[in-house]
Amino acid sequence: MKRLRTAVIGLGRAGTVHARTLAALPGIDLVALADPDPAARAAFPGHRTASGLPELLTLDLDYCVIATPTATHEPYALALADAGTPALIEKPLAPTAEAGWRIADAFARAGVVATVGHCERHQAPVAELARRLHAGEFGELWQLTTRRQGPYSGRILDVGVALDLVVHDVDLAAWLAGQPVASVTAAARSLAGPYEDTVTAVARLHGGVLAHHHADWITPFTHRIIQAHTPAGVLTADTVAGTLTHHTNAAAPAAPGVFRGVLAGQTRRIALPEREAPFAVEHRLMRDALLGGADGALVTLDDGAAAVAVTEALLTAAATGRAAAVRRRQPAPA
Ligand SMILES: NC(=O)c1ccc[n+]([C@@H]2O[C@H](COP(=O)([O-])OP(=O)(O)OC[C@H]3O[C@@H](n4cnc5c(N)ncnc54)[C@H](O)[C@@H]3O)[C@@H](O)[C@H]2O)c1
């Protein structure tokens, strides 16, 4: 079977995990690594390294990972699309929805496979919640609540907590609900500056689902939950503990669409199937898609751009104090 030739540009926290994941994945050759910082390159003795993308583009790659700061995603992505090289682009896809749509257009025009690093879909508790929710096991989704809190890394210097963390959860909300976000209200505060360090938002999805999002990097412990309210009760995916818990609704079942009321029921832990780490799932899906397998589970660039558009609306709402509609991608002129 053909082995895929891969490379990573940007050897910081995310890029290092991508490089280690690719080096360990069957059917993949990690051909080269690039970073302008010599110290970052020095962390990979024995690997071919380069200071930038031009050298990687001479290596006949089957795909390249972009794990550089968000502000640099677009130029690298457009260069890869232009070269016909498939790409895994870290989240957020780009700093603006426009830039995200330009990247999506470039890969669509070139007919080249690309995906965006919304790896939280592949967290075991979240993937199992999605599988069961999408199978209709819990009935209609009423609302979602997400919390993504932790210490201040000091690494992310080009965007605030919304584009760094909330972007994960606005992607999860649209994916779990199967509905795009229509509008957002939000409030944010900046402590370290210049960007927001804490943000709280309420999104209204097109089908009526509400999503409450909170994220900050001013919490001295890591807390990450995605909670789904349904007629069957509340499902809580905790990606730090690695658990999925069901608080059942003891109220008598009713016909679909009829509100049955909510009474405290049992609490049960849902068993999770063994699952690889989220980055390993991403690369396995990319490998299989490039080897002609199904690409259905790949997060699309349109999804990535939509998550950025929601986050932009969220920041507008926080700045104006008014609800902000989420901009939709304008169809390309005929
Ligand atoms: N999916 C996830 O869970 C996840 C986790 C962490 C980071 N990320 C994303 O990955 C990207 C990188 O974040 P990080 O936390 O690894 O940051 P980081 O600061 O740890 O690493 C960034 C690396 O990029 C290099 N770099 C800087 N400018 C560059 C340029 N112009 N060209 C090439 N390389 C350049 C730096 O030298 C550094 O080694 C961001 O977009 C971030 O949002 C995603």
The ligand as a Tripos MOL2 file, in Angstrom:
@<TRIPOS>MOLECULE
LIG
   44    48     1     0     0
SMALL
NO_CHARGES

@<TRIPOS>ATOM
      1 N1         -6.5020   21.6730   17.8810 N.am      1 LIG1
      2 C1         -6.0340   21.9920   19.0490 C.2       1 LIG1
      3 O1         -6.4720   21.4610   20.0880 O.2       1 LIG1
      4 C2         -4.9380   23.0200   19.1520 C.ar      1 LIG1
      5 C3         -4.1350   23.0630   20.3130 C.ar      1 LIG1
      6 C4         -3.1360   24.0400   20.3680 C.ar      1 LIG1
      7 C5         -2.9620   24.9440   19.3160 C.ar      1 LIG1
      8 N2         -3.7740   24.8540   18.2150 N.ar      1 LIG1
      9 C6         -3.5980   25.7870   17.0780 C.3       1 LIG1
     10 O2         -2.3180   25.5450   16.4980 O.3       1 LIG1
     11 C7         -1.7220   26.7740   16.0820 C.3       1 LIG1
     12 C8         -0.3840   26.9300   16.8030 C.3       1 LIG1
     13 O3         -0.6180   27.0310   18.1770 O.3       1 LIG1
     14 P1          0.4910   26.5190   19.2700 P.3       1 LIG1
     15 O4         -0.2300   26.4620   20.5470 O.co2     1 LIG1
     16 O5          1.1680   25.2990   18.7760 O.co2     1 LIG1
     17 O6          1.4680   27.7780   19.2480 O.3       1 LIG1
     18 P2          3.0120   27.8230   19.6520 P.3       1 LIG1
     19 O7          3.3100   29.2440   19.8970 O.co2     1 LIG1
     20 O8          3.3120   26.8050   20.6770 O.co2     1 LIG1
     21 O9          3.7610   27.3440   18.2800 O.3       1 LIG1
     22 C9          3.7520   28.0980   17.1170 C.3       1 LIG1
     23 C10         5.0190   27.7070   16.3300 C.3       1 LIG1
     24 O10         4.9260   28.3630   15.0510 O.3       1 LIG1
     25 C11         6.1920   28.9320   14.7540 C.3       1 LIG1
     26 N3          5.9570   30.0900   13.8930 N.ar      1 LIG1
     27 C12         5.7270   31.3450   14.2470 C.ar      1 LIG1
     28 N4          5.5600   32.1250   13.1510 N.ar      1 LIG1
     29 C13         5.7050   31.3170   12.1000 C.ar      1 LIG1
     30 C14         5.6640   31.5070   10.7010 C.ar      1 LIG1
     31 N5          5.3830   32.7020   10.1800 N.pl3     1 LIG1
     32 N6          5.8710   30.4380    9.9130 N.ar      1 LIG1
     33 C15         6.1150   29.2240   10.4410 C.ar      1 LIG1
     34 N7          6.1540   28.9560   11.7740 N.ar      1 LIG1
     35 C16         5.9450   29.9970   12.5760 C.ar      1 LIG1
     36 C17         6.7970   29.3370   16.0910 C.3       1 LIG1
     37 O11         8.2080   29.4120   15.9830 O.3       1 LIG1
     38 C18         6.3080   28.2040   16.9960 C.3       1 LIG1
     39 O12         7.2490   27.1590   17.0390 O.3       1 LIG1
     40 C19        -2.7340   27.8880   16.4160 C.3       1 LIG1
     41 O13        -3.5160   28.1640   15.2810 O.3       1 LIG1
     42 C20        -3.6020   27.2480   17.5160 C.3       1 LIG1
     43 O14        -4.9180   27.7490   17.5470 O.3       1 LIG1
     44 C21        -4.7520   23.9180   18.1140 C.ar      1 LIG1
@<TRIPOS>BOND
     1     1     2 1
     2     2     3 2
     3     2     4 1
     4     4     5 ar
     5     4    44 ar
     6     5     6 ar
     7     6     7 ar
     8     7     8 ar
     9     8     9 1
    10     8    44 ar
    11     9    10 1
    12     9    42 1
    13    10    11 1
    14    11    12 1
    15    11    40 1
    16    12    13 1
    17    13    14 1
    18    14    15 2
    19    14    16 1
    20    14    17 1
    21    17    18 1
    22    18    19 2
    23    18    20 1
    24    18    21 1
    25    21    22 1
    26    22    23 1
    27    23    24 1
    28    23    38 1
    29    24    25 1
    30    25    26 1
    31    25    36 1
    32    26    27 ar
    33    26    35 ar
    34    27    28 ar
    35    28    29 ar
    36    29    30 ar
    37    29    35 ar
    38    30    31 1
    39    30    32 ar
    40    32    33 ar
    41    33    34 ar
    42    34    35 ar
    43    36    37 1
    44    36    38 1
    45    38    39 1
    46    40    41 1
    47    40    42 1
    48    42    43 1
@<TRIPOS>SUBSTRUCTURE
     1 LIG1         1 GROUP 0 **** ****
